Amino acid sequence: LRAAGNVVLAFVIILSGILTAGGLRLAHAPEAPTVRVAGITVEYPRDYWEMVIDQGTPPEEARRYTEEVAALNEALFATSLRAVHGGAKIIFWSEANAVLYPETAEAFFAQARDFARTHDVYFMPAYIIFRYGEATSDNALALITPEGDLAYTYTKTKSWYPTDSDGVIHSVETPYGRIGAAICFDMDFPGFIWQAGRQGVDIMLVPAFDWEPIKPYHTQVSLFRALENGMAVVRQVNSGTSMAVDHQGRLLAYQDFFTTADRVMVVDVPTQGVRTPYAVLGDWFAYLNLALMAFFLVAAFRKHRV
């Protein structure tokens, strides 16, 4: 009984210490200035993955949708302009929202750079580029600075389609903190997103594309990355639930694709995150617990044998 009591006492002391430290961290977190971020979704007129990409992207099939794709992309720019007028300084689109052809991509990026420069915003279009004759596409994003320069591009890494991603999370220092990005399913992998924590990312932009049966759960999973790495996360979702949280996990914005007619989520996000033990040390605590569990199991077994 005494041994069991000692174990219970140790557990209570450790748990109390964790809860106290967490409460103090929440209560005394420094206030930071905010920046207005706009996440934008324009609904697809059809499922281009199923109808084009999954069929091997025959050029003649893909080109059937040239006019409606052009209208989709222009709607994205027009909606982004509304966000500018609403005071947004950072604007990004949901996963693969712009649909591009290899022959139209260059003109699209020129238009995107001109948009960022004209309106003095950080602009992150998320897009797919058809690959003719392949059952895949370039599912990517590009962050463009207010000067019209390309800060970085990123291709989705954790995908059920083949991907050319280099597996590196990119970020850039801005007047609104360090801005990083990942795409949808990438956020389900703590060890992968740990890169953002090590880089000191303050705001993580996450273009995503879900479907109704997994809302809001898929977004909620990704928000744990905010707590782990001490960064705000804004996840803009086509066919799902869009959310934004600060580095403490406090909900800043929520939008349901299926009940919202105008799918623009505008939110004021803190420009400064915090450094967390996880961002510095990674999964050491989980590994330590596994090692201790193995040690105690072996010790108990050996004691029983004796």
HUQUIFEN-V377956 format. One record per pair of residues at least 6 apart in sequence whose ideal C-beta (glycine too) atoms are under 6 Angstrom apart, sorted by the first residue. I is the first residue (numbers start at 1). J is the second residue. D is the distance in whole Angstrom. If there is no record, write none. Layout:
BEGIN
I/J/D
I/J/D
END
This chain:
BEGIN
26/248/6
32/270/4
32/271/6
32/272/4
33/271/5
34/268/4
34/269/6
34/270/6
35/89/5
35/176/4
35/269/6
35/271/5
36/87/5
36/88/5
36/89/6
36/268/5
37/90/5
37/234/5
37/267/6
37/269/5
38/83/4
38/88/4
38/91/5
38/266/5
39/234/6
39/236/3
39/242/6
39/265/4
40/79/5
40/80/6
40/93/5
40/264/5
41/94/4
41/238/5
41/263/4
42/75/5
42/76/5
45/68/5
48/99/6
52/61/6
52/62/5
53/137/5
54/135/6
56/135/5
57/130/5
57/131/6
57/132/5
57/134/6
59/132/5
62/130/5
69/99/5
73/98/5
76/93/6
76/97/6
76/98/6
80/91/5
83/91/5
84/119/5
86/266/6
89/121/6
90/122/5
91/121/6
91/123/5
92/124/4
92/205/5
93/125/5
93/126/5
94/207/5
94/236/5
94/237/6
94/238/4
95/126/5
95/183/6
95/184/5
95/207/4
95/208/5
95/209/4
96/128/4
96/139/5
96/209/6
97/126/6
98/125/5
98/127/4
99/128/6
100/108/5
100/127/5
100/129/5
101/130/6
105/129/6
112/125/5
112/144/6
113/144/6
113/148/4
115/123/6
116/123/4
116/144/4
116/146/6
116/148/6
117/148/3
120/146/5
123/144/5
124/141/6
124/143/5
124/205/6
126/141/4
126/207/4
128/137/4
128/139/5
129/138/4
130/137/6
131/137/6
136/161/5
136/162/5
139/156/4
140/153/6
140/155/4
141/154/5
141/181/6
141/207/6
142/153/5
143/151/4
143/152/5
144/150/6
145/151/5
151/172/4
152/170/4
154/170/5
154/181/6
155/164/6
155/165/4
156/183/4
157/165/4
157/167/5
157/186/6
158/185/5
158/186/5
158/189/6
169/180/6
169/195/4
169/196/5
171/178/5
171/180/4
171/199/5
171/201/5
172/179/6
176/271/5
177/202/3
177/203/6
177/271/4
177/272/6
178/200/6
178/201/5
178/202/5
179/203/5
180/196/5
180/201/4
180/204/5
181/205/5
182/206/6
183/207/6
184/208/4
184/209/6
187/206/6
187/222/4
187/225/6
188/221/6
193/225/5
194/282/6
196/204/6
196/229/6
197/229/3
197/279/3
201/231/5
202/231/6
202/272/6
202/273/4
203/232/5
203/269/6
204/231/5
204/233/5
205/234/6
206/235/4
207/236/6
208/235/5
208/237/4
209/238/5
210/218/5
210/237/5
210/239/6
210/240/3
211/239/5
215/240/4
215/241/4
216/241/4
219/235/5
219/241/5
219/243/5
222/235/6
223/233/6
223/245/5
226/233/4
226/245/5
226/247/6
226/249/6
227/249/5
228/278/4
229/279/5
230/247/5
230/273/5
230/274/4
230/275/6
230/276/4
230/279/6
231/247/5
231/273/4
232/246/5
232/247/6
232/269/5
232/270/6
233/245/6
234/244/4
235/243/6
236/242/5
239/257/6
240/257/6
241/256/6
242/255/4
242/265/5
243/254/5
244/252/4
244/253/4
244/267/4
245/251/6
246/270/5
247/273/4
247/274/5
252/267/5
253/265/5
253/267/4
255/265/5
END
